[in-house]
């Protein structure tokens, strides 16, 4: 399946949640893990506001934790974000 976001939207594959804390403690599935706000851009819309951000496919970005719409494609989790949900580029 091929998805092309419309307008000023971005398709992002969020980074996997950590199973282990920084101190080395493994978290069981019953623990409510904090949502990650980092992911890789998979596809971009063609909106004017999005073009001004200078984003491209493959870039890693930080986004608002609860922003966008979660979707599932072929058992993979993705998010469709509006341009205002992207807050930084990770270099």
Phi, psi and omega in degrees: 000136181244124182243131178241111178297149180261149175061229184264044181245157184229137173263121184235140172262108181296148177292144181299146178290146179288135177264350184224140178283171180298332180273359175099007179276127178280135181263127177287165181296339182283345179281135178281099184282146179290137180293138178279148181241031179230142179195176182251137180287127179259321181207153180235146172282184183244027181288155182293318181295323179291322180297327180291338181284340178071030179276155176216160180300135179100342179291148172265135182228157170259140180222164180300134186303320184251015180277161174078181181245130177275134176226161179234126179232121180050048179063018176248139179272135177223166174230140171255115184251148171278158183302331181284346178281341179276126185248341180194160174255135178265123181250000000 
